[in-house]
């Protein structure tokens, strides 16, 4: 007798083993079949790809499959565009007119954010003004600060979060290190031009997870902005970091904030010490002090991306892409080559346990605009 099998109710362990045998592109197609397949896919290990922006094309490199994919991202000229952040299959970009867009690098779906000249929400009367010469200014109480494309080119402090199931998203970025501009789209919002918000707070770096924006300040504290409502509100009473500043800063080349899958906040340092390169700290609430993290367990992180990801336990590609490692770009660390005339590759992977680097050289000659992203992260 014919029996109609419900493929959406396959055993999670069986479904997970099938997912892990698929190529990356097939994996992303399969996870959209139904809600059960999607939730099982979220338990599978992930690994980062690289994306290179060159003119109107982007080049995607899958390091495990050793495959290159060329994409035309809706005809956008990336010589006049900066990539500010990524989340899963999505990237946040800003163009030379200071217009913001979110792009899906596989489906080519594009979300255009409202102009910055739309109404702003905030604790102070801010507004953006564009003059006849198309120069952009942030107006605060009548005092104008010019905002240029180079503010994003050289100071890319931004976060992106996208819900791949329903299209909700959160965007946040920093101007002049003192103004956090954010946009939140939840549900079918008709009055989108009222959703820009601006918060006045000092910010050296930030990370976003579970409706919370973790902001590292110049005086070495972590502030938390709650995004669960219509407008970001600073969390005071439930912020354990307000009374525990981070003090290990003197030998730091760069500092970034990251949040683990379990919600622990990490401070990730790129050091001036050429042998160690990177190290990680987290707050020990029992003793009230920051301690060094020796291992990330089954997770890895990309320097500057703000969240950790589940990763393969073993390096199956020879590129160092596995748990307990940090992916980075050329500008993220103090290169050995500054002592010599030798030029190093544009990106690499740092093994926390062994304190060694695996350099990645393929694609490096295509463009200086290169970044890591994690397909399928959600």
Secondary structure, 3 states (H helix, E strand, C coil): CCCCCCHHHCCHHHHHHHHHHCCHHHHHHHCCCCHHHHHHHCCCCECCEEEEEECCEEEEEECCCCEEEEECCCCCCHHHEEEEEEECCEEEEEECCCCEEEEECCCCCEEECCCCCCCEEECCCEEEEECCCCCEEEEECCEEEEECCHHHHCCCCEEEEECCCCCCEEEEEEECCCEEEEEEECCCCCCHHHCEEEEECCCCEEEEECCEEEEECCCCCEEEEECCCCCCEEECCCCCCCCCCCCCCCCEEEEEEEECCCCCEEEEEEECCCCCCEEEEEEECCCCEEEEECCCCCEEEECCCCEEEEECCCCCCCCCCCCCEEEEEHHHCCCHHHHCCCCCCCEEEEECCCCEEEEECCCCCCCCCEEEECCCCC
